[in-house]
Amino acid sequence: MDEDVYRTPKSELTSHQKPRGSAVRAVLIATVVDITATVFIGIAISIVYGMILASNGDSLEVITTKLSNIELTSMVSLVAIVSGCIITTYAGYLCAKLVNHSEYRVVAVLAIIVIFFGFVMGQSYYSMSENLVLGLLSLCCVYLGAWLYVSGKNRSQACEND
């Protein structure tokens, strides 16, 4: 403690705000994270489901047929959809965090890429209406992730201003 009682107190004037990031970099990183994690989760779920079918005594042909004809409302498909939703929500959060400005506008680009990729990959597995529903679900998840980041950022800025 300073002994000079007549000196003005020192304060920390540096801002704790993160700098603005590159929109292109944020979209690219979030896209790679989303697509890579989704593919790996899909592979892992397929392997586990195949092992369960094999432990029940199913032949390789039956396992292959069941893996290629999974209903959208089956338990395996619902686990995959929930896992994909969590990954896509995180990708939206990551994109918003990396860009740290105009979050919803930048995340819209990510959403278009994710929806397009999902449509292309799901075209042979799902009907057009199922692809539309999954695309809308992806859109909601991406924006949920962005909203989670923006609302957290706004709360922390409000606490700093108080």
N, C-alpha and C positions, 0 to 999 in steps of 0.2 A: 504494500500500500504506500502511495506517495504521502510524504509528510507535508507537502505544500497544499494547504486547504483552500487556497485562493485560485488554484488552477482549475480550468474547466474539466469536467470528466471526459475521458476518452471513450469513444464508442466505435463499434464495428460497423462500418458503412458499406461493406461489400454486400452485394446481392447474392442470395442463395439460389437464384433462378438459373436453370440450365440454359445453355445457349441454344439457338435455333439450329436444327439439323437439316441435312439435305433430304428433300422429298424423294428423289430418285433412290438414294441409298436406303432410306427407310422402307420404301415399297419393295425394293429388291430383297433386302434382308428378311422382311416379314413374309414375302412370298416364298422364299427358299425354306424358311422355318416351317411355314404352314404345309407346303407340299411335301417336303421331306418327312416331317413328323407324321403326316397323314398316311403316307405310303408305308412307313415303318410300322405304324399302329395297325394298318390294314393287313400287312404281312404277318405280324405277330398274332392278330386275332385269327387269321386263316390257319396258321400253324397250330394254335391251341385247339381250334375247332376240328381240324383234321386229326389231331391226336385224340381228341375225345371220340370222334367217329371210329378211329382205328382201334381204340380200346374197347369199343362196343362190338368189334368183330367185323366191321364193314370192310369190303374189298377196296382196292385202290380205285377201281372204276366207279364204285358207288360214292366214295369220298370225293372224287373229282366232279362227279355229277352234282352232288349236294353243294359243293363249294361254288360251282358255277351257276346254280339256280337258287340262291338264297332269297327268300321272300323279304320284302322291305319291312314287314311287321314282325319278323321272327326275332327271337331273343338275340341271336348273333348279330343281326343287322342293327338292332336297337343299341346294342353295346358299341358297335362301330360308329353309329351316328352320334351317340353321346360323346364318345371319345373325339370324333371329328369336330364336334361343336366346341369342346373345351380347347382343342388345338387352335381352331379358327378364332375363338375369342381371345386367346393369348396372342395370336398373330396380329389382331386388330389393336390390342393393347400395346404390343411391341412397336408397331408401326407408328402409333400416336406418340409414344414415348420417344422414339428416335427422332421424329420430325419436330416435335415440341412447338409447333405453330400450325395454324390452319388444319388442325388434326382431322376434322370430319371431311374436308375436301381431299386431303391426301389419302385417307382411308377409303374413300370412294374408289380410287384407282385400284387399291388392293382388292376391294370387294369385286370389282369387275374382273380382275385377273383370276381370283379364286373361283368365282362363279363360272367363268369360261372354262377353266381347267376342270372343274367338277362336272360340267356339262359334257365336255369332250371325253373324259374318262368314264362317265356313267352312261353314255349314249347307248352302249351295247348291253348294259345291264338293266336299265330302268326305262320306263315309258316316258313320254314327253311330260305328262302331268307329274309324275314322280320326280323327274329332273327339275321341274319348275318349283315344286315344294322344297326340294333339297337346296335349290338355289336361293329361295327366299329365306330358308333357315340359315344358310351361310351368310347372307346379307345381314340378317339380324345379329348373328354372332360377331361378325366383324365390327359392326357399329356398337354392340354391347362392349366389346373390348376397348374401343375408342372412348366410349362414354365413361367406362371405369377409370381410364387414365385421366381424362379431362376433369371429371368430378373430383378425383383425388388431388389433382393439381390445383383446382379452384379452392378446395378446402384448405390445402397447405398455404396458399397465398392469403386466404382470409385470416388464418391463424397468425401469419407473419405481420399482417396489417393491424392486428389488434394489440 
